[in-house]
């Protein structure tokens, strides 16, 4: 189980990486201080 902190540069939130995504950490595809690109969503 891995903790993940997501930030948009202004706000941040801490969450837990879904267990089925652990392979991204173990294979080095998701490392500390990684920059992720995604779609913006507003709620």
Secondary structure as UniProt FT lines:
FT   STRAND          3..7
FT   STRAND          12..16
FT   HELIX           19..21
FT   HELIX           22..26
FT   TURN            27..28
FT   TURN            32..33
//
